[in-house]
C-alpha cells in the first residue's frame, strides 16, 4: 500500500507542477508548505486544514445546471466525498475559535471517470492575493523564541491590507454552531460552458439547507473544543438538514477574475442560479479523505477555473507536497 500511495503522490506532484503558471517556480508551493510548518509545527496532518472530518453524501443537480454546463458532474445525481475542516495547520484547533476559517472540500463523482473537485471556505474572500503574499503573511507569524511578534504582524497587515479582509469577515460573524450551518464560498471565478458553447462566468456558493446556525459568545465559551463533529454526527443520525444548496453567483462583463481577496461589485445582491443540492448522509472514516487531496483544478469538461488567478493553480502542487509529507 505504501509503494502504490507513494507512486500516486509522485505522479500527482509531477502533474501539479506541470500546470503551474509561468510566473511561479516549482519551489514556491514547497516554500509555503514549509512556512505553514514553521507557524503551526510539523505533524502528520495536512499543512492547512489539519483538523477535519470526512463525510459522504449525494449531489442532485437542477435542470438549470444542465442548461448552464455540459459538465458530467452536473448531469445526474452522483456521490459526494467531502471533508469539513478548521483553518490553519493546528490539528487541535478549538472549534470555538472565531477568527479561524471553516472549510468544506468535496468531490463530485469521486470514484467516476470525470470527477470535479472543489475547495471552499466560510468567507467570500481569500486571505492572500498571491503565493508570495501568502508566504509573507505566514513569515510575519514565524515565532521567535517560541512567540509571535504582534508588531511584525501589524506592520505586515498595514502594508498588505488585502490580507485583513477575510479575518474581518470572520470576526464580524458568530462562531458557527455546525459545519452544516454556515455558508461556504468558492472564492475563485469559474466559467461554465454548455453544449451550445455558451460560456457564463460565475462563483460558487453553498447555502445550508437547514439555515445558518451561529453561537453567541457565551454559548461558544460553554462548548467543548471538539464539538463540531459530534454535532454533525448527531444531526445526521436524527436526519436533520445536513446539506447545502449549490448556488452560482452570476458574473457580469468586467468582473475581475485575478484577485480572490476581493468580492465582485454588489456580489451579495447578484442574480444567483441554483445548480443542485448536496445532502450529507454519513460520517466517513478520515483515512478515506486523507489518502488523497481535494484538487480544485480537477474539473470535468464544461467547467473551468480562472487562468489569471495566481492563487488557483498553485493549490494543487502545495496539496500534493503536503500529502507526500504526511504519507512518509
BELCOR-V468211 format. One line per field, one symbol per residue. ss: DSSP state (@ for helix, = for strand, . for the rest). burial: b if it has 16 or more other ideal C-beta (glycine too) atoms within 10 Angstrom, else e. A space follows every 10 residues. Layout:
# BELCOR-V468211
ss->???
burial->???
This chain:
# BELCOR-V468211
ss->.@@@@@@@@@ @@@@@@@@.. .....@@@@@ @@@@@@@@@@ .......... ========== =.@@@@@@.. .@@@...=== ======.... .......... .=======.. .....===== =......... @@@@@@@@@. ...=..=..@ @@@@@@@@@. @@@@@@@@@@ @...==.... ...==....= ===.....== ========.. ...==.@@@@ @@....@@@@ @@@@@@@... ..======== .......... ......@@@. .========= ===..@@@@@ .......... ..===..... ...@@@@@@@ @@@@@@@.
burial->eeeeeeeebe ebbeebbeeb eeebeeebbb bbbbbbbebb eeeebbbbbb bbbbbbbbbe bbeebbbbbb bbbbbeebbb bbbbbbbbbb bebbbbbeeb bbbbbbbbbb eeebbbbbbb bbbbbbbbbb bebbbbbbeb beeeeeeeee eeeeebeeeb ebbebbbebb eeebbbbbbb bbbbbbbbbb bbbbeeeeeb bbbbbbbbbe eebebeeeeb eebeeebbbe bbeebbeeee bbbbbbbbbb beeebebbbb bbbbeebeeb ebbebbbbbb beebeeeebb ebbbbbbbbb ebbbbbeebb bbbbbbbbbb bbbbbeee
